[in-house]
Amino acid sequence: MPREFQAELWIDAPPASVWAVLLDLEGWGAWNTVVPVAPGPLAVGDVLPLRLTVRGRQGVARPRLVALEAERALAWRGGVAG
């Protein structure tokens, strides 16, 4: 059965500042406890091998990057087996 995970968050900062943090892939660990590092560079259509840590359990997901719009969207789909 397909599962979906979606998250949204209001950040009181200019889009350019938020975008800079999102594109600092090696710095993800400062704010992202599930995926502390992401491979780069990012390009739509790429499969991203992401190392995950959830509730102390580690795994690997391979989602495909489906959106990369400067200061607007960073999205991927699939890659996590349930």
C-alpha positions in Angstrom: 0.0 0.0 0.0 1.4 3.4 -1.0 2.2 5.8 1.9 2.7 9.5 1.8 4.8 11.8 4.0 4.4 15.5 3.6 5.7 18.3 5.7 5.2 22.0 5.6 6.7 24.7 7.9 6.5 28.4 8.0 9.9 29.9 8.4 10.2 33.6 9.2 13.1 34.3 6.9 13.6 35.6 3.3 13.3 32.8 0.6 16.9 33.4 -0.4 18.1 32.6 3.1 16.0 29.4 3.4 17.1 28.3 -0.1 20.8 28.7 0.9 20.3 26.4 3.9 18.5 23.8 1.7 21.3 23.8 -0.8 23.9 23.4 1.9 23.6 19.6 1.6 26.5 18.8 4.0 24.9 21.1 6.6 21.5 19.3 6.7 22.4 17.7 10.0 22.1 21.1 11.8 18.4 21.1 11.1 17.4 17.7 9.7 17.7 14.7 12.1 16.2 12.2 9.6 18.4 12.9 6.6 21.5 14.6 8.1 23.5 14.7 4.7 22.3 14.7 1.1 24.4 13.9 -2.0 24.9 16.7 -4.5 24.8 18.4 -6.8 21.0 18.2 -7.2 19.2 17.9 -10.5 15.6 17.0 -11.4 15.4 13.4 -12.4 18.3 12.2 -10.3 17.9 9.4 -7.8 19.3 10.4 -4.4 20.8 7.8 -2.1 19.8 9.2 1.3 20.9 7.7 4.6 18.0 7.9 7.0 17.9 7.7 10.8 14.4 7.3 12.3 13.9 6.4 16.0 17.4 5.1 16.2 17.0 2.8 13.1 19.1 3.4 10.0 18.2 2.8 6.4 18.7 4.0 2.9 16.1 5.6 0.6 16.5 6.2 -3.1 13.9 8.9 -4.0 13.8 10.6 -7.4 14.1 14.4 -7.3 11.0 15.8 -9.0 11.2 19.5 -8.3 14.0 22.0 -7.9 12.8 25.6 -8.3 15.1 28.3 -6.8 13.5 29.8 -3.7 10.3 27.9 -4.3 10.4 24.1 -4.3 12.7 21.1 -3.5 10.7 17.8 -3.7 11.3 14.2 -4.2 9.1 11.1 -4.6 9.4 7.5 -3.7 12.3 5.5 -2.5 11.3 4.5 1.0 10.0 0.9 1.3 7.5 0.5 4.0 
